[in-house]
Amino acid sequence: MFYKPRPVPIDLIKMRSLHARMNLTPTERKYYLNREKGFEGEVMFDKLTEKLESDCLILNDLLFELNNTEFQIDTTIIFQNTISLFDVKNYVGDYYMTADRLYTKSDEEISNPLLQLERSQSLFRQLFKSIGYQMPVEASVVFINPEFTLYQTPLDKPIIFPTQVKQLMKNLNSVRSKLNDRHTKLAEKLVSLHKTKSRNSKMPAYEYDQLEKAILCGSCHSPSITVGEKKIVCGICGAEESVDSAILRTVRELMILFPDLKITTNLVQDWCRVIMSKKTIRRVLKENFKAVGDGRWLYFK
């Protein structure tokens, strides 16, 4: 069972918004697309692990810090006698490995996830011991995308290839496991140590006035939407959403991007920048947030 589901990371929510509302540099855009691709792969893996029937606890997207060093575990599965860690990669295309270095087919060197995994596994073991637990900790890199190929792979490396993912799930399902309160307390402790914000975020600098004002599509994040009386329709992907839901989602986006701004009817109307009555916006705000103040000083929390 999912003890800790995988939320959409806050930095990815921000990057989706900034990608649609400002001109990112090539480096920033590459960072955003890599984050989007990586999250897509993690969700693909979640859809497989959620079907596991063995007695286990699944903790997704854990970020820890030990000895002033951050490390992230995409998926952690607690069984009765073992802990399994998985680093999920959504790479596409042909790659090759030589001397512990990973290259694209065009000979561009990229970070080797095996080295990252080894570091994370070591730090996790140290963290594990520091909180008073001792269990074997296994770790693997899972290449989830079926369009991925890796040449010259050493046979002794903890790699799960796309063609092996189905067998991996069978193996996890066959693990004999019976959890007790100690395992639940372990899961609680790990979640309590999880950091919600990384010190190494690569978020670009931005200000309110430089961002394009619009309601973005909830599916493809495009600003090309048409607002009707009761629903909005995306001109790119055709997705439909109720006006109330779109306003609420857009207000939450605004609060994530600018947590220090006071949410007022005028601010939301400016942020949405579409033909929409203040009456509708005010109603949605009153129904979903707490009103503070009165008259011209009214805002919502």
C-alpha positions in Angstrom: 0.0 0.0 0.0 1.0 3.6 -0.6 2.0 4.9 2.9 3.3 8.1 1.3 1.8 8.9 -2.1 3.7 10.9 -4.7 2.5 14.5 -4.9 3.4 16.8 -7.8 6.6 18.5 -6.6 6.2 22.1 -5.7 9.2 23.1 -7.9 7.6 21.2 -10.9 4.3 23.1 -10.3 6.2 26.3 -10.3 8.2 25.4 -13.4 5.0 24.4 -15.3 3.6 27.9 -14.6 6.9 29.7 -15.4 7.3 27.8 -18.6 3.9 29.0 -19.8 4.2 32.6 -18.4 7.7 33.7 -19.2 10.6 33.1 -21.6 12.9 30.6 -19.9 16.6 30.4 -20.9 17.6 27.2 -22.8 19.2 25.9 -19.6 16.0 26.6 -17.5 13.8 25.1 -20.2 16.0 21.9 -20.3 15.8 21.7 -16.5 12.0 21.9 -16.7 11.6 19.3 -19.4 13.9 16.9 -17.6 11.9 17.4 -14.4 8.6 16.8 -16.3 10.0 13.7 -18.0 11.4 12.4 -14.7 8.1 12.8 -12.9 6.3 11.1 -15.7 8.5 8.0 -15.3 8.0 8.0 -11.5 4.3 8.0 -12.0 4.6 5.1 -14.5 6.4 3.1 -11.8 3.8 4.0 -9.2 1.1 2.6 -11.4 2.9 -0.7 -11.2 3.8 -0.7 -7.5 0.2 0.2 -6.5 -0.9 -3.2 -7.7 1.5 -5.1 -5.4 -0.4 -7.5 -3.2 2.5 -8.5 -0.8 2.4 -7.0 2.7 4.5 -3.9 2.3 4.6 -0.1 2.8 5.5 2.1 -0.2 6.9 5.5 0.4 7.3 7.7 -2.7 9.6 10.7 -3.2 11.6 11.0 0.0 14.2 13.7 0.4 16.6 13.4 3.3 19.6 15.3 4.6 22.4 13.7 6.5 25.7 15.3 7.5 24.7 18.4 5.5 24.2 16.3 2.3 20.9 15.9 0.6 19.8 12.7 -1.1 16.5 11.6 -2.7 14.9 8.2 -3.0 12.2 7.9 -5.7 10.5 4.8 -4.2 11.1 3.1 -0.9 9.4 -0.2 -0.2 9.4 -1.6 3.4 9.0 -5.4 3.6 9.2 -7.5 6.8 12.9 -8.2 6.5 14.3 -5.9 3.8 14.1 -2.3 2.5 14.1 -1.9 -1.3 15.1 1.4 -2.8 14.4 2.3 -6.4 15.8 5.2 -8.5 13.5 5.5 -11.5 14.8 6.9 -14.8 12.7 7.8 -17.8 15.5 7.9 -20.4 14.6 7.5 -24.1 17.0 6.4 -26.8 20.3 4.6 -27.1 23.0 4.9 -24.4 26.3 3.1 -23.7 28.4 2.6 -20.6 32.1 2.4 -20.2 34.4 2.7 -17.2 31.4 3.7 -15.0 30.6 6.5 -17.3 27.3 6.9 -19.1 27.0 8.4 -22.6 24.3 9.1 -25.1 24.7 7.6 -28.6 26.1 11.0 -29.7 28.9 10.6 -27.2 27.6 13.2 -24.7 28.4 12.2 -21.1 25.6 12.4 -18.6 25.4 11.7 -14.9 25.6 8.0 -14.2 22.5 7.0 -12.1 24.4 4.0 -10.7 26.9 6.3 -8.9 24.0 8.4 -7.6 22.3 5.2 -6.4 25.4 4.0 -4.6 25.7 7.3 -2.8 22.0 7.4 -1.8 22.1 3.8 -0.6 25.1 4.5 1.6 23.6 7.6 3.1 20.3 5.8 3.6 22.0 3.0 5.5 23.7 5.6 7.7 20.4 7.4 8.3 18.7 4.1 9.0 21.2 3.1 11.6 21.0 6.5 13.3 17.3 6.1 14.0 17.8 2.7 15.5 16.9 0.3 12.8 18.9 -2.5 11.2 17.7 -4.3 8.1 19.2 -5.2 4.7 18.9 -2.3 2.3 18.7 -3.2 -1.4 18.8 -0.7 -4.2 18.3 -0.7 -8.0 18.0 1.7 -10.9 14.9 1.1 -12.9 14.8 2.3 -16.5 11.1 2.5 -17.0 10.7 3.7 -20.6 10.3 0.9 -23.2 12.2 3.0 -25.8 15.4 2.9 -23.8 18.5 0.8 -24.7 21.8 0.6 -22.9 24.8 -1.1 -24.5 27.9 -2.5 -22.8 26.2 -3.0 -19.5 28.2 -4.8 -16.8 26.3 -7.8 -15.6 26.9 -7.2 -11.9 25.2 -3.8 -11.8 21.8 -3.3 -10.0 19.9 -2.3 -13.1 16.3 -3.1 -14.1 15.7 -2.7 -17.8 12.3 -2.0 -19.3 12.0 -5.7 -20.4 12.6 -6.7 -16.8 10.1 -4.5 -15.0 7.3 -7.0 -15.3 9.5 -9.7 -13.7 10.5 -7.2 -11.0 6.9 -6.8 -10.0 6.4 -10.6 -9.8 9.5 -10.8 -7.6 8.3 -8.1 -5.3 4.9 -9.8 -5.1 6.5 -13.1 -4.1 8.4 -11.6 -1.1 7.2 -13.3 2.1 6.3 -10.4 4.4 4.2 -9.8 7.4 4.4 -6.3 8.8 3.8 -5.1 12.4 3.7 -1.9 14.4 7.5 -1.6 14.2 7.4 -1.3 10.4 4.6 1.3 10.6 6.6 3.3 13.1 9.6 3.1 10.8 7.5 4.5 7.9 6.3 7.3 10.2 9.8 8.1 11.2 11.1 8.2 7.6 8.2 10.5 6.5 8.9 12.8 9.5 12.5 13.1 8.3 11.4 14.0 4.8 12.3 17.5 3.6 9.6 19.3 1.6 12.1 21.7 0.0 15.5 21.1 -1.4 18.4 23.5 -0.9 19.6 22.7 -4.4 16.5 23.9 -6.3 17.3 25.4 -9.7 14.2 27.7 -9.8 14.7 30.7 -12.0 14.2 34.2 -10.6 10.8 35.8 -11.4 8.6 38.7 -10.4 4.8 39.2 -10.7 5.0 41.9 -13.3 7.1 39.9 -15.7 4.8 36.9 -15.9 2.0 36.5 -18.5 -1.4 36.7 -16.8 -3.9 34.0 -17.9 -5.7 30.9 -16.7 -3.7 27.9 -17.8 -5.1 24.7 -19.0 -5.1 22.1 -16.2 -4.0 19.4 -18.6 -1.4 20.8 -21.0 -0.7 24.1 -19.1 -1.4 26.2 -22.2 -2.8 29.8 -21.8 -4.9 29.3 -24.9 -8.2 28.8 -23.3 -11.7 30.1 -23.9 -14.0 31.0 -21.0 -17.7 30.3 -21.2 -20.4 30.9 -18.7 -19.8 27.7 -16.7 -16.7 26.1 -18.2 -13.4 26.8 -19.8 -12.1 25.0 -22.9 -8.5 24.6 -24.0 -7.8 25.6 -27.6 -4.7 23.3 -27.7 -5.8 19.9 -26.2 -9.5 20.4 -26.0 -9.7 19.8 -22.2 -12.7 21.2 -20.4 -13.0 22.3 -16.8 -15.7 24.1 -14.8 -15.1 27.8 -14.3 -15.1 27.4 -10.5 -12.5 24.7 -10.6 -10.3 26.7 -13.0 -10.4 29.8 -10.7 -9.6 27.7 -7.6 -6.7 26.0 -9.3 -5.4 29.3 -10.7 -5.6 30.9 -7.2 -3.6 28.0 -5.7 -1.0 28.4 -8.5 -0.8 32.1 -7.6 -0.3 31.3 -3.9 2.4 28.8 -4.6 4.3 31.3 -6.8 3.8 34.3 -4.5 3.1 33.0 -1.0 3.5 36.5 0.5 0.9 38.2 -1.7 -2.6 38.9 -0.2 -5.2 37.2 -2.3 -7.9 39.7 -3.2 -10.6 39.7 -5.8 -8.8 42.4 -7.9 -5.5 40.5 -7.8 -7.2 37.2 -8.9 -9.0 39.0 -11.7 -5.7 40.6 -12.9 -3.9 37.2 -12.6 -6.6 35.4 -14.7 -6.7 38.3 -17.2 -9.9 36.9 -18.9 -13.4 38.2 -19.2 -14.8 37.0 -15.8 -17.0 38.8 -13.3 -15.7 39.9 -10.0 -18.9 38.4 -8.5 -17.9 35.0 -9.7 -14.3 35.3 -8.5 -15.5 36.6 -5.1 -18.0 33.8 -4.7 -15.3 31.1 -5.4 -12.9 32.8 -2.9 -15.5 33.0 -0.2 -16.5 29.3 -0.7 -12.9 28.0 -0.5 -10.9 30.4 1.6 -11.2 32.4 4.8 -12.1 36.0 4.4 -10.0 38.5 6.4 -10.9 42.2 6.9 -13.7 44.1 5.3 -14.5 46.4 2.4 -11.5 47.5 0.3 -9.2 45.8 2.8 -10.8 42.3 2.3 -8.5 39.5 1.4 -8.5 35.7 1.6 -6.3 33.1 3.3 
